[in-house]
Amino acid sequence: MLCKNTALKIIFFSLLWLNTTAFAHSPDFSSIIISKTENGQIVLQLNSSLTAFQQEVNYANGEGAYKSPEEFQNLVLDLFNSRFSFIINEKDTLHFKNSKVFLGHETKIVTEIVGLPEEVKVIQLKNEMFKDIHGNQSVAIFLLDGFPKEKFTLHPDNQHEINIILEDGKWVVPTAKSNQAPLKYLPYLITLIIGGLLLLISRKRKFQ
C-alpha cells in the first residue's frame, strides 16, 4: 500500500510539473501552489513567465519604472500584495511574510502564509496579479493534508476568484445564488400593477 501511495504521488507531481513547464513561457498562464514544508510552514508559490511579470509591472508603473533586478522584484511584490488575497472561513484574512521573487524564464513568488486556522471550511482565493493580460488564467491547487488534490481555474469570467467549501473531504463549489432579492419584491410589484389597472379602469368608467 505504501508503495502504491508513493507511486501515485510521484505520478501526480510529475503531471503537475509537466503541466506547469508546458506553460512556463506563456504570459497568459500562471499557477498557484499552496503546500506545507517539512518544518511545518505553509507556503504559497505563484509561477508564471518572466514576460507576464514584466508586462504587469510596466503596465502598472510605466516603462522605465525599475533600473535593477532588485527594484523589479520589489515592484512585483508590491503588485502581489495589492492584488492577491486569501480568506478562510469568510473572516480570516491570511497574511504573507518573507516573500521573495525568483527570476528566470519561469519566474516565481514564494511566500509564507500566516494565520491559517486548524479548521478550514471555506476558501476564498483571489488573484488579479495578471488581470491586464488578455485571456489570462491561473490554476490553483492545495497540496495540504486533508485537502483534495483538485485544480481550480481563476480567469476573467469568475473575476479571478474561487469560492470553495470543504465538505466531507471534498471541495464543493457553491451554486450561483438566484436573484432572490428581486423575487421577494414580486408580490408588491404585482399588487402595484393590479392597483394601477383598477385605478385606470375606474377613471375610464367615470369619464364614460
Backbone hydrogen bonds, N-H to C=O, Kabsch-Sander energy under -0.5 kcal/mol:
donor,donor_aa,acceptor,acceptor_aa,energy
5,N,1,M,-2.5
6,T,2,L,-2.4
7,A,3,C,-2.5
8,L,4,K,-2.2
9,K,5,N,-2.2
10,I,6,T,-2.3
11,I,7,A,-2.5
12,F,8,L,-2.6
13,F,9,K,-2.7
14,S,10,I,-2.0
15,L,11,I,-2.4
16,L,12,F,-2.3
17,W,13,F,-2.4
18,L,14,S,-2.6
19,N,15,L,-2.4
20,T,16,L,-2.3
21,T,17,W,-2.7
22,A,18,L,-2.2
23,F,19,N,-1.0
24,A,21,T,-1.2
26,S,23,F,-1.8
29,F,26,S,-1.5
30,S,137,Q,-1.8
31,S,47,N,-2.1
32,I,139,V,-3.2
33,I,45,Q,-2.6
34,I,141,I,-2.1
35,S,33,I,-0.5
35,S,43,V,-2.6
36,K,143,L,-0.7
37,T,41,Q,-2.8
40,G,37,T,-1.7
43,V,35,S,-3.1
43,V,41,Q,-0.6
44,L,111,T,-3.0
45,Q,33,I,-2.5
46,L,109,I,-2.6
47,N,31,S,-2.7
47,N,45,Q,-0.6
48,S,107,T,-2.3
49,S,26,S,-0.5
49,S,29,F,-0.5
50,L,105,H,-1.8
53,F,49,S,-1.6
54,Q,50,L,-2.6
55,Q,51,T,-2.8
56,E,52,A,-2.1
57,V,53,F,-2.5
58,N,54,Q,-2.6
59,Y,55,Q,-2.4
60,A,56,E,-2.5
61,N,57,V,-2.2
62,G,58,N,-2.4
65,A,62,G,-1.1
72,F,68,S,-2.2
73,Q,69,P,-2.6
74,N,70,E,-2.1
75,L,71,E,-1.9
76,V,72,F,-2.2
77,L,73,Q,-2.1
78,D,74,N,-1.9
79,L,75,L,-2.1
80,F,76,V,-2.4
81,N,77,L,-2.6
82,S,78,D,-1.3
83,R,79,L,-1.7
84,F,80,F,-1.6
85,S,126,K,-2.4
87,I,124,Q,-2.9
88,I,92,D,-3.0
89,N,122,V,-3.1
91,K,88,I,-1.8
92,D,88,I,-2.7
93,T,91,K,-0.9
94,L,86,F,-2.9
94,L,92,D,-0.7
95,H,114,V,-2.0
97,K,112,E,-2.0
100,K,110,V,-2.4
102,F,108,K,-3.0
103,L,101,V,-0.6
107,T,48,S,-1.9
107,T,105,H,-0.7
108,K,102,F,-2.1
109,I,46,L,-2.5
110,V,100,K,-2.6
111,T,44,L,-2.4
112,E,97,K,-2.5
113,I,42,I,-3.4
114,V,95,H,-3.3
120,V,118,E,-0.6
121,K,119,E,-0.5
123,I,164,I,-2.8
124,Q,87,I,-2.8
125,L,123,I,-0.5
125,L,162,I,-2.2
126,K,85,S,-2.6
127,N,160,H,-2.5
128,E,83,R,-2.5
131,K,128,E,-1.4
133,I,130,F,-1.8
134,H,132,D,-0.6
136,N,133,I,-1.7
137,Q,28,D,-2.0
138,S,154,L,-2.8
139,V,30,S,-2.3
140,A,138,S,-0.5
140,A,152,F,-3.4
141,I,32,I,-2.2
143,L,34,I,-3.4
143,L,141,I,-0.6
144,L,142,F,-0.8
147,F,144,L,-2.2
150,E,148,P,-1.9
152,F,140,A,-2.2
154,L,138,S,-3.4
158,N,155,H,-1.2
159,Q,156,P,-1.5
160,H,155,H,-2.9
161,E,158,N,-1.3
162,I,125,L,-2.4
164,I,123,I,-2.4
165,I,172,V,-2.9
166,L,121,K,-2.9
167,E,165,I,-0.8
167,E,170,K,-3.0
170,K,167,E,-1.6
172,V,165,I,-3.1
180,Q,178,S,-2.8
183,L,179,N,-1.4
184,K,180,Q,-2.1
185,Y,181,A,-0.6
185,Y,182,P,-1.1
186,L,183,L,-1.6
189,L,185,Y,-2.1
190,I,186,L,-2.7
191,T,187,P,-2.4
192,L,188,Y,-2.3
193,I,189,L,-2.4
194,I,190,I,-2.8
195,G,191,T,-2.6
196,G,192,L,-2.3
197,L,193,I,-2.3
198,L,194,I,-2.6
199,L,195,G,-2.2
200,L,196,G,-2.2
201,I,197,L,-2.5
202,S,198,L,-2.5
203,R,199,L,-2.0
204,K,200,L,-1.9
205,R,201,I,-2.0
206,K,202,S,-1.8
207,F,203,R,-2.0
208,Q,204,K,-1.7
